[in-house]
Structures are given as structure tokens and as C-alpha cells.
Amino acid sequence: MRTLVISTDAPTVPGPPQGHWTYADWEALPDDGNIYEIIDRVLYMTTAPSSFHQWIQQRLYRYLGIPVEDNCLGFVFTAPIGLLIPGCDPVQPDFVFVRQANAGIIRDRRIRGLPDLIIEILSPNSVVYDTQVKLGAYARAGVPEYAIIDPRARTLDHYRLHSPGRYDGPRSFGETDVVSFDCLPGILLPIADLFAGAPDPTP
């Protein structure tokens, strides 16, 4: 039994010591409603997100996922989904886009290779995890574009891979802005519409 070192308070979870977790260990974890991820062989756990978090996730699908499907540009997935990339065995991002040309990485129930875009939505207890741990892991793995949505500030930070293992500083967008991603030219994401209309806008 080892205590999880994570971004939230967590129970003790049976398994190997931190720094020794593998994909096989992850597959053996219980389906208990929690989200388990392994980064650099360390196990992390987060609990079920808020309704506002899920609302934003659905809006991402509306403004990005549906145009992707309508134009046969690729494939969109939302958490929970297992993504295996270097150093991440696996992670479960909130939103993942894979271009049509890279569809071969989607196989055997998982995404096994670098997606073209990952988006994470901050929760109050995941700020350090998403903005530091995952930011570093995704850069080291070579994910070309990474975006972080902050429901409290109503902002989106967009990172582009600058060089191997390193992102440029983020381009920050607020509610008056519209964002487009390099891998999705011509598809516009209005930041304000990610949050508008939510029945409970509590992060």
C-alpha cells in the first residue's frame, strides 16, 4: 500500500511504490469513478469534476468536435480516455484531438501516440497539476499544442511546442477573444461561449 502523491487529498491505493507505476498497474485499478493517471511512473488521482467543468467540456465538443467531424478533419475524445505518450502511461485529458492523418494511433481501446491538441480544464484542486506537472509532461512528450482553460478567470492559455521538450510562453485569451489552433485552421472557438448559459458556474 502506498499513499498517492497527487494534486488532491487522496486515499491510500494498493499498488507499487511511487516512481514504479506502469500501464499494467493502471489497467488493474478499480473503476471507482476517480480519474487515475501515471506521469513519469508516478500515480496521480483526481475526483469527478464539477458540473461546470463538464459543461465546458461539452462546449468544447460543440465548437471544436462537431466541426471536426462535419469536415472529416479527424477525431475528438473527451475524458475519460486513456492516452499513452512518452512519460505518460496513461493520462486522461479533458479534450484530445487527433488529425485524420494520425488516426493509426487510435487502436486497442486507447490512443497510443501523440495527439495534435490537448486541452485541460482547471479544477480548484488541479491548478498545479495541470499548469506544471502536465505542462512539463506534455512538452517532454512532444504534444504540439496544449491549452489550459481556467473557469474562474474565464480564460484560455494556448501553448505551442517551441523546441523538443519546451513550450513557448502562453498566448492568453479572455472572454472577448476568439481562438483558433494551428491544427484546426478555420475553426474558431469563442471563449465567452465556453462558459455562457451554464446552470451552475461554480468551478
C-alpha positions in Angstrom: 0.0 0.0 0.0 1.4 3.4 -0.9 -0.1 6.9 -0.3 -0.8 8.7 -3.5 1.1 11.9 -4.1 -1.3 13.9 -6.1 -3.0 17.3 -6.6 -5.9 16.5 -4.3 -6.4 14.8 -0.9 -6.4 11.1 -1.7 -6.9 7.7 -0.1 -4.2 5.0 0.0 -4.3 3.0 -3.2 -2.9 -0.6 -3.5 0.0 -0.8 -5.9 3.7 -0.3 -6.3 5.7 2.5 -4.7 5.5 5.9 -6.4 8.0 6.1 -9.2 7.3 2.5 -10.2 3.8 2.6 -11.6 3.2 1.1 -15.1 0.4 0.9 -17.6 -0.3 -2.7 -16.5 -0.7 -1.4 -12.9 -3.1 1.3 -14.2 -5.2 -1.3 -16.0 -5.6 -3.1 -12.7 -7.0 -0.1 -10.8 -10.7 -0.2 -9.8 -13.4 1.5 -11.9 -14.5 3.7 -8.9 -15.3 7.0 -10.6 -11.9 8.5 -9.9 -9.5 9.5 -12.7 -6.1 7.8 -12.4 -3.1 8.9 -14.4 0.6 8.0 -14.5 3.2 10.6 -15.3 6.9 9.6 -15.1 5.8 6.4 -13.3 4.0 8.4 -10.5 0.3 7.7 -10.0 -2.0 10.7 -9.7 -5.7 10.7 -8.9 -8.4 13.3 -9.3 -12.1 13.0 -8.3 -15.1 13.6 -10.5 -15.3 17.1 -12.0 -17.9 19.7 -11.2 -20.9 20.2 -13.4 -19.3 23.5 -14.7 -16.2 21.6 -15.7 -18.4 19.1 -17.7 -20.3 22.0 -19.2 -17.1 23.5 -20.6 -16.1 20.1 -21.9 -19.4 19.8 -23.7 -19.0 23.2 -25.2 -15.5 22.3 -26.5 -17.1 19.4 -28.3 -19.8 21.7 -29.7 -17.4 24.3 -31.0 -14.5 22.1 -32.0 -15.6 18.5 -32.0 -18.7 18.9 -34.2 -16.8 20.9 -36.9 -14.0 18.4 -36.8 -16.5 15.6 -37.5 -18.5 17.5 -40.1 -15.4 18.3 -42.1 -13.8 14.9 -41.6 -10.7 16.5 -40.1 -10.0 13.9 -37.5 -11.2 12.6 -34.2 -12.1 14.2 -30.9 -12.2 12.4 -27.5 -13.1 13.6 -24.0 -12.2 12.2 -20.6 -12.2 9.5 -19.5 -10.0 8.2 -22.3 -6.6 6.6 -22.0 -3.8 8.4 -23.8 -0.3 6.8 -23.9 2.5 9.1 -24.9 6.2 9.1 -23.8 6.3 9.5 -20.0 2.6 9.3 -19.6 1.3 5.7 -19.1 -1.5 6.8 -19.4 -3.1 10.3 -18.9 -6.8 11.1 -19.3 -7.0 14.7 -20.8 -10.3 16.6 -20.8 -10.2 17.0 -24.6 -8.0 15.4 -27.2 -7.8 16.0 -31.0 -6.2 13.6 -33.4 -5.9 14.6 -37.1 -7.2 12.2 -39.7 -3.7 11.6 -40.9 -2.7 10.3 -37.5 -5.7 8.0 -37.0 -3.5 5.0 -36.7 -2.6 5.9 -33.1 -6.2 5.1 -32.1 -6.2 1.4 -31.5 -6.7 -1.3 -28.9 -9.1 0.8 -26.9 -6.6 3.6 -26.3 -4.8 6.5 -28.1 -1.3 5.2 -28.4 0.8 8.1 -29.8 1.0 11.9 -29.9 -2.3 13.7 -30.5 -2.3 17.1 -32.2 -4.0 19.0 -29.5 -4.7 18.5 -25.8 -7.0 20.8 -23.7 -7.3 20.6 -19.9 -9.9 22.4 -17.8 -8.7 23.6 -14.4 -10.4 22.5 -11.2 -9.7 24.3 -7.9 -7.5 21.3 -6.8 -5.8 20.7 -10.1 -4.1 24.0 -10.8 -0.6 22.9 -10.1 -1.1 19.5 -11.7 -2.4 21.0 -15.0 -0.2 24.0 -15.2 3.1 22.4 -14.0 3.1 18.6 -13.9 1.1 18.1 -17.1 2.5 21.1 -18.9 6.0 19.7 -18.4 5.0 16.1 -19.3 3.2 17.1 -22.5 6.1 19.3 -23.6 8.6 16.5 -23.0 6.4 14.0 -24.9 6.2 16.4 -27.9 2.5 17.3 -27.9 2.4 20.2 -30.5 -0.4 22.2 -28.9 -1.6 22.4 -25.3 -4.4 24.7 -24.0 -5.5 25.3 -20.4 -8.9 26.7 -19.6 -9.4 28.5 -16.3 -13.1 28.6 -15.4 -12.5 31.0 -12.5 -10.7 33.6 -14.7 -12.7 32.7 -17.8 -9.5 32.5 -19.8 -7.7 30.1 -22.1 -3.9 29.8 -22.3 -2.5 28.4 -25.5 0.9 26.8 -25.6 2.9 25.8 -28.8 5.8 23.5 -28.8 8.9 25.7 -29.3 11.6 23.1 -29.3 11.9 19.5 -28.1 10.6 19.4 -24.5 9.7 23.1 -24.3 6.6 25.2 -25.0 6.7 28.9 -25.8 5.1 31.1 -23.2 1.3 31.0 -23.4 -0.9 33.2 -25.5 -3.7 34.2 -23.2 -7.3 34.8 -24.3 -10.2 36.2 -22.4 -14.0 36.3 -22.8 -13.8 38.9 -25.6 -11.5 36.8 -27.7 -11.8 34.1 -30.3 -9.2 31.4 -30.5 -8.0 29.1 -33.4 -5.5 26.3 -33.1 -2.7 25.6 -35.6 -4.0 22.0 -36.2 -7.6 23.3 -36.8 -7.3 26.3 -39.1 -10.6 27.9 -39.9 -12.3 26.6 -36.8 -12.9 29.4 -34.3 -13.5 29.0 -30.6 -15.3 31.9 -28.9 -14.0 32.0 -25.3 -17.2 33.5 -23.8 -19.3 30.8 -25.3 -17.4 28.1 -23.3 -19.0 29.5 -20.1 -22.3 31.1 -21.2 -25.5 29.5 -20.1 -24.1 27.1 -17.5 -26.8 26.4 -14.9 -24.1 26.3 -12.1 -21.0 28.3 -12.9 -19.2 27.1 -9.8 -15.7 25.9 -10.7 
